[in-house]
Amino acid sequence: MDKTTSMNTDLVSYYRDRAKEYESIYEKPERQADLSEATNILQTIFRGENVLEIACGTGYWTERLAPVTTSIFATDINETVIEIASKKDYHDAVVRFAVDDLFRYKPMKKYDGVFGGFIWSHIPLQELDEFLQKVISFVEPGGLVVFMDNNYVDGSNTAIFKTDQFGNTYQNRKLKDGSEHLVLKNFATEEFVRKALNGLVSELNFCNMEYYWIVICRVGIE
């Protein structure tokens, strides 16, 4: 029997089950310098902006963006992580949460900027173009689209378990409850990110750290 048949392949249920232990990934000692640098970059970019955050998870990045933004509307498809995120103390920041599927999301307004943290790597390669066009449609002309995601670092990231016919890569992740999950996780290179966004944005800056990368795009500028 194929050993993958006993694994849960549903990303939504995986993040539901992982919710309470999700932020432990940010406690890895070797990643602290990168996380500090990323926080500074994102706070500088989004200062004073009205921001839509997609795939906000348990609100780790919402906490770091909220104090500097004019407002932040944080969404995720998973109700369990939204429950955790919404209970955090954002002090006087203007923060709202909603459970929503970004592919079906129809915003009442366009935003100054959109932030997607660690969502790019979970999008199947064959759906990436549709995803990017959808996210870009959420911002005002001249607005910002920013993605942050992982670089693969041997020994710090879970090893690649399999690759499918489209070139998507998967990890076999084990949670504390003993359950195993086959998780789609594509590690993009700078070259790949630039190629994927070519023609969709008018300005692009790529920040490459050891464990993470951030791409900062301006859209709709002729």
Secondary structure by P-SEA (a helix, b strand, c coil): ccccccccccaaaaaaaaccccccccccccaaaaaaaaaaaaaaaacccbbbbccccccaaaaaacccccbbbbbbccaaaaaaaaaccccccbbbbbbcccccccccccccbbbbccccccccccaaaaaaaaaaaaccccbbbbbbbbcccccccccccccccccbbbbbcccccbbbbbbbbbbccaaaaaaaacccccbbbbbbcccbbbbbbbcccc
